[in-house]
Amino acid sequence: MYTINDAPIFQLIFGLLKDYHTLRGKFLKTEKYTLGEKTEDALLAVLIAVVEAGHAKKEWKISHIETALAKTELAKILFRLTLELKSMNEKQYLNVQSRLQRTAQMRHKVHKRVLFLKNIFKFSFGRSNG
């Protein structure tokens, strides 16, 4: 049986979160508990939104996907700040940005598909009562 845990987007975010948790352990103490924690919270919020979207009915998926997209943008900004503060190197930053970009692309595809299905449902519903 296919579950949300099997979804490529879940696997990608889960892996990124695990890798980031390890990286965060190497931060300076002042950044570990401020910037590091906020960044990890943003990644957790993305993961939670993806799981919730996976379990939501079609009409509720959009809000979870939009939350995931917004939290991904926040994570990108926080990672950029992490790079600029020298808490991660450029290679690590590029790896993270690449993974975040792939998750955003996956969510945009799902978002478009859900909107398409929602519009079809409204069209069909409107015609049957018309």
Summary of the structure (lengths in Angstrom):
residues: 130
radius of gyration: 17.5
end to end distance: 39.4
largest distance: 64.3
contacts: 372
relative contact order: 0.13
helix: 86%
strand: 0%
